[in-house]
Amino acid sequence: MNTTTGRRREIVVGIDPVREGRLALAWATDEAHHRRLALRLVVAVPPAHDAQHVDDTPRHQARTRRGKDALRAAADWARTRRPDVAVTSALADGPPAAVMAGLAQEAAMTVLGSRHLSRAEEFLSTGSLVVPVTAQARCPVVVVGDAEHTTQDPAYLVVGVDGSESSRAALALAFEEADLRRCALRAVAVWQPPVFTLRTGDTLFHAERRLLSETTAGWAEKYPDVRLTHEVLTGSPVELLADAAEHAVAVVVGRRGRGGYTGMRVGSVVHGLLHRAHCPVITVPTG
């Protein structure tokens, strides 16, 4: 049984009825295949609004038809890609972020596409769901960008490690993913030199390296087939993790805090990677 997914048996993927991108769906379908889980495709249709007594029913009906068509096409595509994966579809009434956040409470994993909205659009647009869903989910959330990126051969994943509870959760999933996908794992710690300290920079840097090695030791023994490398880099965590994962299968990071609906508490590193990274970003909640 998977250590991360436990008894949760579905991977939920949000389907965008407006854009027919297949990158997020491809990731979710392959993940369901690797983990031997079912795949659930979801389209959320915002409710009709009575704005200034204008009947919005025709537009809502059009959105519903478009959602059904999108689900049908996505299900056919997923079954063709991975015939062994059980695929179900669901058309839900409600704001997309609220619907997907609700489903993410019980899913094994949630997969979303990214439109790379601006900071203002993240909180004002009805189409914004990446940040609020990531903030609230009890399961790992994978955000797959709109454009394909080039992965390196041999394939590798990157995981950010800082010794915190959230990064230990990320490390557990990263080893699991690397083992499932038979790829290497780069554990990266980013060190930012303190402005004022009585200890020397070399002492602090070596302490960071020791912490990284100790944190990964147990997992390396559990997954002996995963080729693990350690790196301690100096500078901005967002920039360095994004650069390290430029050609990675994905970058995995922990999410601190519980976060509210607005997604203000996903953490600065998670938020930055959602905007900066070109590869899929996997955010793992603690617990």
QUIMOMO-V305766 format. One line per field, one symbol per residue. ss: DSSP state (h for helix, s for strand, l for the rest). phi: phi as a letter, one per 20 degrees, with the letter a starting at -180 (. if undefined). psi: psi as a letter, one per 40 degrees, with the letter a starting at -180 (. if undefined). Layout:
BEGIN
ss: ???
phi: ???
psi: ???
END
This chain:
BEGIN
ss: lllllllllsssssllllllllhhhhhhhhhhhhhllsssssssslllllsllsllhhhhhhhhhhhhhhhhhhhhhhhhhlllllsssssssllhhhhhhhhlllllssssslllllhhhhhhlllllhhhhhhhlllssssslllllllllllsssssllllhhhhhhhhhhhhhhhhhllsssssssslllllllllhhhhhhhhhhhhhhhhhhhhhhlllllsssssssllhhhhhhhhlllllssssssllllllllllllhhhhhhhhhlllssssssll
phi: .ffeelefdcddcedefedefdffffffffffffeldfddeccddgffdeelmefeggfffffffffffffffffffffffcfeefdccbddeqggfffffffffcffadccecelffgffgddefeebgfffgfefedgddddffdfdeeedffbddceccnfffffffffffffffffelcfcdedddddgffcaeefgffffffffffffffegfffffcfeefdcdbdddqegfffffffegdefaddcedememdffmfdfoffgffffeefeegddddffm
psi: ihdddbeheihhhhhhedhfieddddddddddddefiihhhhhhhiiiighffhhedddddddddddddddddddddddddgdehhhiihhihihddddddddedeidihhiihefiiddddedheehedddddddieiihhhhidiiihiihiiiihhhheeiddddddddddddddddefiihhhhhhhhhidhieiidddddddddddddddeddddddgdehhhiihhihahddddddddedfidihhiihiidiadeeefeidddddddddidiihhhhii.
END
